[in-house]
Amino acid sequence: MTGAADDGGGRPADVAVIGAGVVGTAIARALACQDVSCVLIDAANDVGTGTSKANTAILHTGFDAVPGSLESRLLRRGSALLADYARRAGIPVERTGALLVAWTPEQQAELPAVEDKAHRNGVTDVRRIGTSELYRREPHLGAGALGALEIPGERIICPWTTPLAYATQALAAGARLRLRSRVTGIRAGAAEHQVVTGTGAVRCRWVVNAAGLHSDTIDAMMGGGEFTICPRRGELIVFDKLARPLLSSILLPVPTARTKGVLVAPTVYGNVLLGPTAEDIPDRGDVATTGPGLASLIEAGRRILPGLVAEEVTASYAGLRAATADRDYQIWVDASRRYACVAGIRSTGLSASLGIAEYVTGLLADAGLALADRPEPDPPVMPYIGQAGTRPYQDAARIAADPEHGRIVCHCERVTRGEIRDALASPLPPADLDGLRRRTRVLNGRCQGFYCAAAVAALFAGAGPGPAGQPPAHEPATAGSPRRAPRGWRFAVHR
Ligand SMILES: Cc1cc2nc3c(=O)[nH]c(=O)nc-3n(C[C@H](O)[C@H](O)[C@H](O)COP(=O)(O)OP(=O)(O)OC[C@H]3O[C@@H](n4cnc5c(N)ncnc54)[C@H](O)[C@@H]3O)c2cc1C
C-alpha cells in the first residue's frame, strides 16, 4: 500500500472506528446508515473476536444498573433497541425471564432494595415471589432458597450473530472493514488524523476509540491517558443440551457491588451456561480457564441447580471484562481533537450496544460531524442459528428448493452443507474455522468437532464440489476474500 488510505475517493474518511467488537460494529453501522464515510479497523481477522464472543449472552434489561448512571440509561435504551433489531435481523433471542434467588436471610433482606433499584431504572415489571412459586417454576432448584425477584424482561441472545449483523449492515451501507490491522499509533492533525496500523495508515477526520481491553492504549495515543483498563476475567462452563430441561429461566444471584455473580442460564443454542467468575488479572490476553475457577463454578452450580453438575460438560471458556476504576461507562467526545472515547464497557456492552451507538452518534453530531438524518434502513436478515426457531435442516420446503440444506455435516449441532456454503459466500465470510463456528454453530456441539472437523475443514478449504462447471459454491467471488488476501483492505461484496 502506498501512502495512507482514505475514503476511497482521495479524501480522508469521516470517521475511523478502532475496534470491531459489538460496540465498534454498532457505531460503524449507525454512522454508515447516516451517510458518514467510515472505516472499521480491527487487529483481529474477523469482527466480534474479543470480549464480544465470550460473554454470558444475556440481553439485560438494566434492572440492577446504578440508577442515574450512563450505563443505566444506555442499557435500558439499548436493550429495547436490540430486542427489536434482533427480531427483524433474525438474531436468536428468547425471552426466558430471570429469577434472582436469595439463598441467605441477608440476601432475602436485599430483595426489596433490588426491586426498588429496578423501578428506579425504569424496569417496573419486576416482582417478588415466594418459595412455593419459585420451586413450582424451577423444580430442580437446589434446596434452601428463601425467595426470589422475577425479572420477566431478561432475555438470552446470540452474541455472535449480533456484531456480524451490525457489521454486515455497516458494509452494505458503505463502511469499509480493515481487519488484521493493529493500530500502533495515531498522528493527530489539525485537518485530519492518520491512524497507523500494521497494514498502513488510515486517513480520517474523526477517531472513535472502541478498542475494548486496549481502549486506554488508544486513548493515550490521542493524548489522553485518563483511565486504565484492568481486565476482569470471567470463566464459564457450557453444559450439554441434555441439561436444558433443568431450568426455564435465567437463575441469577443477588449481585454485589463488584460483580453480578455466578448465574445459571440457558443459551439460545439449547445448552446451559454456568458462570462467570470475576478475577482481576494483569494480562489482557489471558483467556485461559483455570482449575480453581472451574472448581468454584461447579461448587456454586451444585448449590443452585444440583442436577446440573451431573450433566456432561461440552466446553469451557473465559472472557475479559474491560473494567476501569470508574464503574460507569467512559464515553465522551472531544470536539477539539475530533475524538470519541467509548471505553469501560464492562459487563453489559452486548445489551447496550445499540444504545451506545445512538448516544455516540448524537455526541458526534453535536460536536460537528454531519449526519444525513435519514430513516434507519431495514437490517440484513442473518442466518438463524438458534434452537427455538426453525433451522434449515428442519425446513422441508427449503430442503426441497436447495438439497444442500438437507445434508448435515455437523450432527451434534445439525449444521448443513448449505449453511456452511452460505456462510462462506456471505458478504462477511469467516477467516477461519472459529469464524465459521460463530456463523453456523459448526464444531460447537458435544463432540467439539471430533467427528466433523475433517469434513468441515475440507469445505472451508474449498474441497466441496460446486455445481458442474463452476467453482465451489462457497468460493468467494472477489479478490478481497480473507483467505486469498489476508492483509489490508477488505470490502463487503455488494451483490
Ligand atoms: C464473562 C463476561 C460476561 C459478560 N456477560 C454479558 C452479558 O451477559 N450481557 C451483556 O450485555 N454483556 C456481557 N458482557 C460484556 C460484553 O461482552 C462487553 O461489554 C462487550 O463485548 C464489549 O464489546 P467491545 O466492542 O467494547 O469490546 P471487544 O469485543 O473486546 O472489541 C474490541 C475490539 O478492539 C480490537 N482492538 C483492540 N486493540 C486494538 C488495536 N490496537 N488495533 C485494532 N484493534 C484493536 C480487538 O481486537 C477487539 O476486536 C460480559 C463480559 C464478560 C467478560
The ligand as an ORCA input file, in Angstrom:
! r2SCAN-3c Opt
* xyz 0 1
  C     -17.550    -13.034     31.377
  C     -18.344    -11.930     30.722
  C     -19.728    -11.995     30.712
  C     -20.467    -10.977     30.110
  N     -21.823    -11.112     30.001
  C     -22.535    -10.183     29.337
  C     -23.922    -10.359     29.148
  O     -24.499    -11.373     29.537
  N     -24.604     -9.369     28.513
  C     -24.006     -8.232     28.071
  O     -24.675     -7.366     27.545
  N     -22.673     -8.062     28.197
  C     -21.927     -9.017     28.817
  N     -20.586     -8.873     28.950
  C     -19.958     -7.650     28.464
  C     -19.790     -7.611     26.966
  O     -19.304     -8.840     26.484
  C     -18.830     -6.474     26.645
  O     -19.268     -5.294     27.275
  C     -18.731     -6.223     25.149
  O     -18.443     -7.417     24.453
  C     -17.669     -5.190     24.885
  O     -17.585     -5.017     23.498
  P     -16.470     -4.116     22.876
  O     -16.770     -3.989     21.431
  O     -16.313     -2.877     23.679
  O     -15.100     -4.920     23.128
  P     -14.454     -6.134     22.310
  O     -15.443     -7.126     21.891
  O     -13.310     -6.636     23.138
  O     -13.910     -5.443     20.999
  C     -12.769     -4.630     20.993
  C     -12.047     -4.858     19.697
  O     -10.961     -3.940     19.615
  C      -9.914     -4.575     18.927
  N      -8.675     -3.892     19.251
  C      -8.120     -3.711     20.470
  N      -6.967     -3.027     20.363
  C      -6.803     -2.754     19.044
  C      -5.788     -2.082     18.301
  N      -4.712     -1.532     18.875
  N      -5.925     -2.009     16.963
  C      -7.010     -2.544     16.351
  N      -7.992     -3.197     17.008
  C      -7.875     -3.303     18.333
  C      -9.950     -6.008     19.444
  O      -9.327     -6.895     18.541
  C     -11.440     -6.257     19.591
  O     -11.985     -6.898     18.459
  C     -19.803     -9.867     29.554
  C     -18.410     -9.809     29.564
  C     -17.693    -10.837     30.126
  C     -16.196    -10.813     30.084
*
